[in-house]
Amino acid sequence: MTIRTVSTTPFFDQKPGTSGLRKAVPVFQQPNYLENFIQSILDSLNEIEGQTIVLGGDGRYYNRQSIQIILKMAAANGIGRVLVGCNGIFSTPAASAVIRKFNALGGIILSASHNPGGPNGDFGVKYNVTNGGPAPEKFTSAIFERTKTISEYKILDAADINLDNPGSFNLGTMEVEIIDSIAPYVKLMQTLFDFDKIKALLSSRNFKMCVDSLHAVTGPYAHTLFEKYLGAPKGTVKNGTPLEDFGGCHPDPNLVYAHDLVEILFGENAPDFGAASDGDGDRNMILGRNFFVTPSDSLAILTANAKLVPGYRGGLAGVARSMPTSTAVDKVAEKLGIDCYETPTGWKFFGNLLDAGKATLCGEESFGTGSNHIREKDGLWAVLFWLNILAVRGKSVQEIVQEHWEEYGRNYYSRHDYEEVKSKPANDLMEQLRLMVGSLKGKKYGNYEVAYADDFSYFDPIDGSISKKQGVRIGFSDSSRIVFRLSGTGTKGATLRVYIESYEPDASKHNIETQKVLKPLIKLADEIAKIKEFTGRSEPTVIT
Ligand code: G16
């Protein structure tokens, strides 16, 4: 087997976004495109000789082909061992768990998360570091710099490896181990949750649940966890076979894209509990019978009930949420007397807080929750957490949420997405907001008075790094808030995200329709940011 050094020229669009490099499949299929990015990752790492890395993806189109290319490049660059998920499959949380378990140098995860897949869908590559979490900005910037100057990459001339069964192979001097990625993940979950109690709940005739894996990576994990270990009847997990194009669906667990599950939970004879995960298994959506739990509320409720769950019985060191996530969890943290950190959007910003033992639970409005058990958000972990709480408290999802609101007040919350708008006007919209924020304090809009307005900037208390321009936030004197930012995960044009929140302490006003409550703020968001004028859109594409 010979190592080939191949000449190449840079692509200038390989800047990693909120979570790695995401592009349409045909972009990744251009000659040398994937190879350039992988070589840039390897060049940005120190001392890779003989090290172990983890490799796998969410099973989407181009996953298998990419794995073969990456294996040969890893071998040519001196990596000692690669642990690959059987069939090339690794959910993002399972990859994080395995990086930590094997003290690997890091991992390459192939996924475009919740974006659609298939030959014309999206693909993505992200690098996770030794702690199992997404590479911090310092590292992704180094990769990007390298992509701009790259002139060659190394690859081994060798036959493809069979990924279909566990086993060991040699690729040049490198060892390839095809491993079962489900068993270590299930084992980790058993250390955190009361499997006996959950099993009793799931096998009871009085409790029905429905889990939708949306033809994506969590299918095999969910079948094993719920149907094999936890006694749920067969058929509990729907769409549980990962497909390269996710069956033509959009594997995003929200009210719009997980509509089949929503119909079941809001239909006749609805189950007691419903959950969905995204393409790579790090997101979750939680539903009760006729009831949707916002991700922000979910984080607050997990925090408030953490002591009921074995893995968190000792209490929480602190919690963290991304800036646009509602402030519901802040109120719980205050009551518990623990710190609550506010970070920019992107799971990578939680890594330092988790490593330093400052936060135990983290969460984001974008359907992500997780804890210090790994360094990624974890969809099935969130489902198990909820089931553990339900099993202990013996109440319905709706009762638990409503009792939570009674105690802490309700943060009405919604996100309005304007997808695939043109980049230039979207950037112009943000720029005018940035120019405006300095002069907004004290300004009155009808009943609303601006208490503060800024372009969010984060000072990392652990490494002292500063991340600027993380979203424009406008807070009002009644605790309501509007946040504007552009998504860092889209692949077509720009996506404007508008996050709207208002706080209602009065329990007699907790059961009003969210969009109705937020209507004046939604109108105000358009008035302040001139959304219609800049984007030409009069309605968002997705409301969650
Ligand atoms: C990624 C990040 C999350 C982020 C989300 C949305 O999730 O890991 O931290 O909240 O994207 O980001 P944006 O608003 O920039 O599109 P995932 O599940 O796509 O990896």
Residues whose N, C-alpha, C, O or C-beta is under 5 A from the ligand:
A	BS01	G16	T18 S19 S113 H114 R283 T345 G346 W347 E364 S366 L486 S487 G488 T489
